[in-house]
Amino acid sequence: MPSPRQVLASLAALTFALVDAAMGPAFSTGPVASNSFIREATSTLVLPKGPSGSSGDTSLWVGMGTSNGDLIQSIAENWDASNWSVYAYTLLSTGPSSQMPVQTDGTPADEGDQITMHYKYDDSTGNYTQTVSLNGATVATLSTSDGKAQGWGSAVECAEEDCGTVGAHSWVDTKIILDVADPDYIKTLGKGDGVTGDMSTSDSGKTWTVTTIKIPEFTFGSS
């Protein structure tokens, strides 16, 4: 079972603010234009080996902050183990300074496995559905009512500062589909130190793709 997590979506800046957590380098986009939202997003994580020198709780994820203050984030987690656990997870906002996690059971995964995290808005229910796949096979689904997604980004997270060194890794075949085309969405792209990846569109800004996002090795507690 994963350890308790305290994560919130900071919609004012549309970045992900972590309470009692340390963060490594990230690739992020958003906010969307005021007349739009993220209708669908998908990205595939190629898992690195487990962190070296870690005694803590490490998580790799891509997430979306929403208009309700929720954070939709499927997760690959390493916590006192040689491998990873992958699962769907949403942090629901229950008040100005309180959150409630909702998650599925975890599935073991190893270095080199490909973890696809897919999020899609359902007009009929108003929910986002997460689908987590391990090497092409679905291992978790989760549907939650979250409002509408305003930004999307990756994360290297440590619950404290005791996660040691997290290896370099990649997110591949990333796609973000907006509700309304926005050719200026490219201007919201942010990349942390050493992060690479180019975002492009072929339909005037409704669908954005990134072939490969590369996240460099990162050691917690080194700064």
CORNORPE-V175048 format. One record per helix or strand of 2 or more residues. SS is the DSSP state (@ for helix, = for strand). FROM is the first residue (numbers start at 0). TO is the last residue. Records with the same first field share a line. If there is no record, write none. Layout:
SS->FROM-TO, FROM-TO
//
This chain:
=->6-9, 14-17, 21-22, 26-29, 37-45, 56-65, 70-78, 83-86, 88-94, 97-102, 106-108, 113-121, 126-133, 136-144, 148-157, 164-165, 168-177, 189-190, 198-200, 206-214, 217-218
@->182-187
//
